[in-house]
């Protein structure tokens, strides 16, 4: 953050030749500058380069308010918050004004009176763009007072008349004047409250307790909605939809690579991780399995697609696998941890609360659906890495009597022993990005063996806390 300009009065501001810009002019001008410089619109927003972001750019260049339409977990709120980066870093405001009034064009009664009284001696403050963002989750109990304002009984008791604009306690929208206001889940806002927003968004005047208050508010409004609420329940009234210039459809990551990148960027990290924890190595195929699980769930007929399968499923599942690997390494005293196939049952807990089944009952258990999806994810990823014909020599070794016992509590050096004894297994594991650590090798061993089992080339038998693979 750069320091604010050293200008403290309206006269000093005018002397600099400062010209006011509306919020939409700021965003438009700064976006044009980014486009010229070849800089991204919203750094950190992945998977939307060819779909959502070009539409947002068009809306901003056209000066249009936006509705983001998409299922949960599609970065709608992240996009809204990131748009603050398109505002000027510092803008002047009338010092002490509730509505962040522009000193050259004040809108609140307080600021107008102060400028009229003090003129060039009007004190000004500087407002950073981080403080020019307002957000509200729409719920049925929101009132007009929350969004627009209400008569303040304390100010009335002090002797002001109800018709005096100075008696008003302003709501969220006026207090975000000269900024970006995000209204999440707009369809959940009661229709009578939506009606109350009509004039505020278009004509900029509002009525509070029957008194008409003219407020030339300067806002960029961005709302979000879930398609199920928006289309099936029809809770956004048509006149309000008409006041949003652009409706932009968001979507889930279309490629597993993007899903993997998002999960890695968004997973929880800890400041003392390097000092107090065992390093966790995550082989690429394990990341692929986690991403593939979410992708399969979004296409499954057993999972409700109306509610969606959030990217948070992928993030939580990766965090869970890292935790399971770390727990094992700490208990077994191993220097490096790596998630394995035998850790995947742990993702049932991090997945179950984030998906909804089409039917739920005794015959359709959530954990069974998730287990089937996990198995399909393993098979798909395995078949991308290996052709079964390439592993015929390894299967033949098992036909000759070779066995391997693995599991979440089995030490990594036991897996290394299988690799040293079975050369064909070593060659298969060496094709994976497991590195040289025993933990990485153990992860590769379980992946190869489980892939062969799910392709019906090896038998699998559970023994206590372990699993035995044989022919």
N, C-alpha and C positions, 0 to 999 in steps of 0.2 A: 504494500500500500504506500503510495507516495503521499507526502504531506499536503494538507489542504492549502489553497492559496492564501497569502497573508493580506487579505482584504476584509475590512471589518465594517464598512459603512456603505450605504447605497451610493453616495457620491463617488467614493473610490471605485466602486464597481462600474459606474457609468463612465468614469474616466478611462477605464481600460478598453472601452468599446465593446463590452460584452453584449451579446445578443441572445435572447432566450430562444430555446427550441422546445417543442413539445416532446413528450415521451416517444411518440411514434416517429418523430423526425430524428431524435437521437438514435433510436434503434436502427432506423433506415440508413442514416449516414454512417454509423459505425459498422453496419453490415456491408455496405458498399466498400468501405476501407478494407475490411477483412477479405472480401472477394478479390479486390485488386492485389492484395498481398499474398493471395493463395492460402490464407489461413482457414482452418475448419470453422464452421459455424458454432458448433457445440462440442468442444473437446471432451472426450470421455464418454460420449454417447455412441455406442457401437451397434453396427448392423443396420443403420438407417441411412447410410450415405446415398443410396440410389432410390430410396422410397420416401421416407418421411421428411428428411431434412430439406430436400429441394422444395417441397410444398410449404414448409415453414418459412424458408427464404422468400418464396413468392408472396406469402401472406404479409411478412414484415415489410417487404419492399412496397407492397400495395397499401400498407397502413391498416390492415384488417385485424380485428380481434379473432381469436382462434378457439375452436372446440377440438380437443383431442379425444378421439373415439377409439376405445380399445379395452381389451380385457385386463384384469389385474396383472401387475408385474410386467408392464411393457414400458416402463421408464417415463410415464406421463408426468408424474410429479417432478422427476429429475429434469426433464426438459424445461418445465415451467421455471424451476429455480435457476437453471443454467442461463436462461435468457437475460438475467440480470447483468451478465457480462457484456451485453450489447449497450448498456447505458453508459453515459459519461461517468468517469470516476468520481468527480466532485461537481455539485451544482450548488449555487447560492440559494438561501432561503431566508425569509424574514425571521430574525431571532425571536424565539418564544412563541411562534405561531403553531397552532395545532395541526394545520393542514399543509405544512411544508411549503408555504406560499412562495411563489416566484416574486422577488422584490420588484421586478419590473411590471408584473401583472398579478397582484395579489387577488385572491378570491374570497378569503374569509373576512367577516366583518372586523375582527380584531386586527388583521394585517392591513386591511384597507384604511382603517382609522389611524393606525400607527404611522403608515407611510404619509397619509394626509397631514398628520400633525408634525412629524419629524423631518419629512422631506429627505434631503441628501444625508441627513444625520441618522437616518433609520439604521439601527444595528442589524447586521446580517451574520448568519452562520453558514457553515458549509456542510452539506449532506452527502455522505458517501453512498455509492450505489448499493452497497450491501444492506443499507437501511431503507431502501426504496422498494422493498418487496413485501407484499402482504398475502397471506394464504388463509383459507378457511375451508374446512371439511363440511360440506353441505349435509345437514341432518334435519329431520322433520321438525325439530323444536326450535330452529333458528327463527328469530323475529326480525321485523324491519328495523327495530331499534339496534340489533346487533350489526346489521349491514349498513344502515343509513344513519340512524341517530334517534335521539329521544330528547324531550324536554327535561332538563335537569332540575328537579324540585329544590335542590339547595340554592341554585342561582335564582329561582323564583322567590324563595324565602328571603333572599338578600335584597329584594325590592324591585327586580326587573319584571317587565310585563311579559306575558306569554308570547306576544307577537314579536318580541325583541329577539333577533337572531342570536344574540349573545347568550340566550338561555339554553341553547342546544348543546347537548353532549353528543359529539359526532361518533358514528360507527366506523366499522373497519374500512369501508370503501372510501369515504372522505379522508380518513387518516392515511390512506395509501396514495393520496393525491401526488402527482408527478412521479408515479412509480408503476410497477407491475402488480396486478392483483390476480391471484389464482383461486378459482372456486372448484374444489375437487368434488367429484360425484354430483354434478349439477342436477341430475334427475331426482335425487333425493330431497331437493329443496321444495318445500310446499308450494303449490301453484300460486297461491295468493302472494307469497313472497316473491316468486318470479315476476308476477305482475308489477310488484313494487320496484323492480329493477329496470323496467322498460324505459321510463323517462330518464333515469340516471345514466343509462348507457347511451342514449340517443340525444335527448334534449338537454340533459345535464341539470334538470331542476327536480327537486323532490318536495314532498309535502310531509310535514311532521306535525301530528296533532291538528291537522286541518290548516296549518300555516304553510304557505308556499315559500320555499327558500331557494333562491337561485344560486347554484354552485357550478361554476364553469370548471368542473373537475377535469384533470388531465391524467388519463389512465390508459394503460394497455391491459386488456382483460383476456385471460386465458382460462378456459374451463375444461374439465375432463368428465367423461361419461363412459359407462360400460355399455356395450351394444345391447345387452339383454335388457337393461333398464331403459335404454334410449328408444329401442324399436318395439319391444314387446309391451312394456307398460306405458310408453308414450308420455313420460312425465315431464319432458321439456316442452313448454308451451310454444306454439308456432311463432307468435310475435317475438319472443325472446331468441329463438333460434335464428330468426331473420336478422337480428342485430349483430350476430357473429358473422364476420365476412368469410371465414374459411372453416370447413370441417375436415379434419385430417385424420385418417385411419392409421393407427399404429398396429404393430404386429409382433409376434414372437420371433426370435432369431431363426432365420431360414436355414442356416448352416451350423453343424455342430462346432465348427471352429470358432464361430462368433460366440456361441453359448459358452464354450470353454474360456474364451478370453474374458467374457463378462464375469463368469464365476471366479476367475483368478483375480480380477480387479476388485471385485466387491466382497470377497470373503473377509471375515473378521481376522484382523491381525493384532498382535500384542506387542507393546513396546519392549517388553523384557523377553521376547521370544528367543532371541539368540543367546542370551545369557543364562536362562533358567531351563530351557527345554532341549529335548533331543532334536537335532535337525530332521525334518520330515522330507523325504524324497518322494515325489509323486510321478510315477511313470506315465508316459503319454497315453497308453491304452486305458489306464484307470480313469484319467480325465475324460477320455472318449466315452467310456461306459456310462459315467455319470451324466454327460450331456445327451447321450443316446437314450437313456432312460426317460428324460424329460420329453425328448422329441417323439418317442413312441407313445408316451402318455397322451400327447396332444393329438395323436391319430387313433387312439384306442376307442373302440365302441363302448367299452365298459366304463370309461371315464367321461364325465360330463364336460362337453366342450363349451357349453354356455358360460360356465364359470371360469373356464380356462385353466391352464397349468402354468403357473407363474415361473419366471426365471429364478425366483427365490427358491424354488424346489431344487434347482441345480446348485445354487450357492450353498444352501443348507446341507445338501447331500455331500458336497465336497468337504465342507467343514466337518461333518460327522465322520467321514472316512479318515480325515487327518487326525481327528481326536482318537478314533479307534486304533490307528497305527501308533500314535504317540503313547497311548495307554499300554499297549503290548510291549513296546520297546522299553518303557520305564520299568515295567514289572519284570521283564526278562533281562534287564541290565544291558541292552544292546545300544551301541553308540549312534546308530542311524535307524530311523523308522521309515517304513514304506507301506502304504495301504495294499491289501491283498483282496483277492476274490472272497476269501473267507470272512472279510470284514463287511461285505455288502449287506448281510441281513440287518446291520445296524441302520441302514437308510430307511427301513420301514417306518421307524419312529419319526424321521425328519421329512418323510413324504406324506404319511397318512393324513396329517392335519392340513395339508395344502392342496389336496385334490378331492373332488366330489365324484362319487360313483353314480352312474345312471340308476342303478337299483342297489339297494342296501338291505340285506337281510341275512337269514341263516345260510342261504345258498350262495351269497356273494359277500365273502369276507374281504375287507379292505387289504389285509396283509397278504392274502392269497393273490389278489389282483396285482399287487406291487411285486410280489415274488415272481410271477409270470413275466411281468415287464422287465424285471432285472435279468432274468434268464435270456429273454429275447435280445436285450441290449448286449449281453456278453457274446451271444452267438453272432450278432451282426458285426460287432467290432472284431471278434476273432476271425471271421471270414473275410474281413477287409485286410487283415494282416497275413493270413495264411491260406493257401490252397490245401485241401485235405490230401491231395495226391503227393504233396511235398512232405507230408508227415507219415507216410506209409511205413518207412523204416522204424520210426519211433513206436508206432502201433505194434509192429512185429516184435519189438523188444518186450512189450508187455504181454504179447501172446506167448512168448517164450518163458514167461514167469516173473518178469520184473513187476515190482509193486512200489507205490509211493504213498506214504502217509503224511498228510499236511494238515493245516488248520490254523485258526486264529491264535492258538496258544502254543503252537509249535515253533521252536526257536529257528532263526534264519539259517544257522549253520547246518541244521538237519536238511533243509532244502538244498543247500550247497552240496551236501553229500550225494543227493540223488543226481545232481548235475555231473559230479565227478565220476559217478558210477555208470551213468547212461549217457554216452557220447551224443546220441541222437537228440536227447533232451537239451544238452548243452548247446548244440547247433541251433535248435529252435529258439531257445531263450536269447542267444546272442543276436538274433535278428530284432530284438525289442530294445527300446531305450531304457534299459534297467541299470546301466552303469556297472561299477565294479563292486559296490557294497553288497554284503550278504543280504541285507533287507531288500534291495532292489531285485537281486536274483531270486529270492523267495517269492516276490510278487510275480515275476515272470513265470516261474515254475507253476504256480497255481493257475495263472491265466491259461497257459498251454494245456494243462491237464483238464481244467474245467471246460475249455473249448472243445477238446476231443470228446469229453463225456456228453456234452449237450449235442454234439454231432453224432452221437451214438457209436463212438469208436472205443470208448472205455467205460467200464462199470464204476460206479461210485457207491461206497458204503460208509455210513456214518458210524464212528466208533468213539463213544464218550465225547470228548471235546475235540476230536480230530476227524479227518476224512481219509479213507483209503481208496486209492485209484488202482484198478487192476483190470485184467481182461477176462 
